């Protein structure tokens, strides 16, 4: 079965598009998208410094555009991955009654990493560190899916 996975952060210009771009490179057969819980950047491309950092690693993000998370996303995706616990709570607040689509944090897929959140490089300015964590988590997620988990 083809997996439909949504990556979600706050503004959908740094973490979630980077996670989508990295993951689609690892598992091109998966249907992926990204969104933000806030509407700050709807329609805009990923943040320039994040695009540059990703491009230096061979990950192209320029085709992506920010959009806001919607309750319909619970019906469209098999798995929703939040970049941090605050966004996870915002996602859960929109969950339709009787919906059981899994929503979980993305960072724990980075085996051996104690962090539960992917730090926001828009504020930390650590695009490389953010991408390191995203790459580890995306690889862990790909392994889980290949093993039939989720």
C-alpha positions as CSV (number, residue, x, y, z in Angstrom):
1,X,0.0,0.0,0.0
2,X,1.3,3.5,-0.9
3,X,1.7,5.6,2.2
4,X,0.4,9.2,2.3
5,X,2.5,11.3,4.8
6,X,2.1,14.9,5.9
7,X,4.9,16.8,7.6
8,X,3.7,19.8,9.7
9,X,5.5,22.7,11.4
10,X,4.5,26.2,12.3
11,X,4.9,28.3,9.1
12,X,5.7,25.5,6.5
13,X,8.8,27.3,5.2
14,X,11.7,25.5,7.0
15,X,11.2,22.2,8.9
16,X,8.2,20.6,7.3
17,X,9.2,21.3,3.6
18,X,12.8,20.1,4.4
19,X,11.4,16.9,6.0
20,X,9.2,16.4,2.9
21,X,12.0,17.0,0.5
22,X,14.5,14.7,2.4
23,X,11.8,11.9,2.8
24,X,10.6,12.0,-0.8
25,X,14.3,11.5,-1.9
26,X,14.5,8.4,0.3
27,X,11.0,7.0,-0.5
28,X,9.9,8.5,-3.8
29,X,6.9,6.1,-4.1
30,X,5.3,7.7,-0.9
31,X,2.8,10.5,-1.4
32,X,4.1,13.4,0.6
33,X,3.1,16.9,1.5
34,X,3.8,19.5,4.1
35,X,1.8,22.2,5.9
36,X,2.0,24.7,8.7
37,X,-0.4,25.2,11.6
38,X,-0.2,29.0,11.1
39,X,-1.0,30.9,7.9
40,X,1.9,33.3,8.0
41,X,3.5,32.2,4.8
42,X,0.7,30.6,2.7
43,X,1.7,30.4,-1.0
44,X,5.4,31.3,-0.4
45,X,8.4,29.0,-1.2
46,X,10.5,27.6,1.6
47,X,12.8,30.0,3.4
48,X,15.9,30.9,1.3
49,X,18.5,29.8,3.8
50,X,16.7,26.5,4.3
51,X,16.5,26.0,0.5
52,X,20.3,26.8,0.2
53,X,21.2,24.4,3.0
54,X,19.0,21.6,1.6
55,X,20.3,22.2,-1.9
56,X,23.9,21.8,-0.7
57,X,22.9,18.3,0.4
58,X,21.2,17.5,-3.0
59,X,17.7,18.2,-1.8
60,X,15.6,20.5,-3.9
61,X,12.7,22.4,-2.2
62,X,12.0,25.2,-4.7
63,X,8.9,23.4,-6.1
64,X,7.2,23.5,-2.7
65,X,4.8,26.2,-1.5
66,X,3.5,26.8,2.0
67,X,0.0,25.9,2.9
68,X,-2.0,25.8,6.1
69,X,-2.9,22.6,7.8
70,X,-6.7,21.8,7.6
71,X,-8.9,19.3,9.3
72,X,-9.4,17.6,5.9
73,X,-5.8,16.5,6.1
74,X,-6.8,13.9,8.6
75,X,-8.8,12.2,5.8
76,X,-6.2,12.7,3.1
77,X,-3.1,11.2,4.9
78,X,-2.2,7.9,6.5
79,X,0.3,9.5,8.9
80,X,0.7,13.1,10.1
81,X,4.1,14.0,11.6
82,X,4.6,17.1,13.7
83,X,7.9,18.8,14.0
84,X,7.3,19.7,17.7
85,X,4.9,19.1,20.5
86,X,3.3,22.6,20.2
87,X,2.3,21.9,16.6
88,X,1.2,18.4,17.5
89,X,-1.2,19.9,20.0
90,X,-2.5,22.4,17.4
91,X,-3.0,19.5,14.9
92,X,-4.9,17.4,17.5
93,X,-7.1,20.4,18.3
94,X,-8.5,20.1,14.7
95,X,-9.0,16.3,14.7
96,X,-12.5,15.4,13.4
97,X,-14.7,13.3,15.7
98,X,-14.1,9.6,15.4
99,X,-10.9,10.0,13.2
100,X,-8.0,7.8,14.1
101,X,-5.3,9.0,11.7
102,X,-2.0,8.6,13.5
103,X,-0.4,11.9,14.5
104,X,3.0,11.8,16.1
105,X,6.3,13.6,16.5
106,X,8.8,13.3,13.7
107,X,12.1,13.6,15.7
108,X,11.8,10.3,17.6
109,X,12.3,8.4,14.3
110,X,16.0,9.5,14.6
111,X,17.1,6.4,16.5
112,X,19.1,7.2,19.6
113,X,18.3,10.9,19.5
114,X,16.7,12.1,22.8
115,X,15.1,15.1,21.2
116,X,11.4,15.1,20.9
117,X,11.2,18.3,18.8
118,X,12.9,19.4,15.6
119,X,14.3,22.9,16.6
120,X,13.0,25.7,14.3
121,X,16.0,27.1,12.3
122,X,14.0,30.2,11.4
123,X,14.7,31.2,15.0
124,X,17.9,29.2,15.9
125,X,19.6,29.9,12.6
126,X,21.0,26.3,12.8
127,X,19.9,25.0,9.3
128,X,22.6,22.4,9.2
129,X,21.8,21.0,12.6
130,X,18.1,20.9,11.7
131,X,18.8,19.1,8.5
132,X,21.1,16.6,10.3
133,X,18.2,15.7,12.6
134,X,15.6,15.7,9.7
135,X,17.9,13.3,7.7
136,X,18.2,10.9,10.6
137,X,14.5,11.0,11.3
138,X,13.6,10.5,7.6
139,X,15.9,7.6,7.4
140,X,14.3,6.0,10.5
141,X,10.9,6.6,9.2
142,X,11.8,5.0,5.9
143,X,13.1,2.0,7.7
144,X,9.9,1.7,9.8
145,X,7.8,1.9,6.6
146,X,9.9,-0.7,4.8
147,X,9.5,-3.0,7.8
148,X,5.7,-2.7,7.5
149,X,5.3,-0.6,10.6
150,X,2.8,2.2,11.0
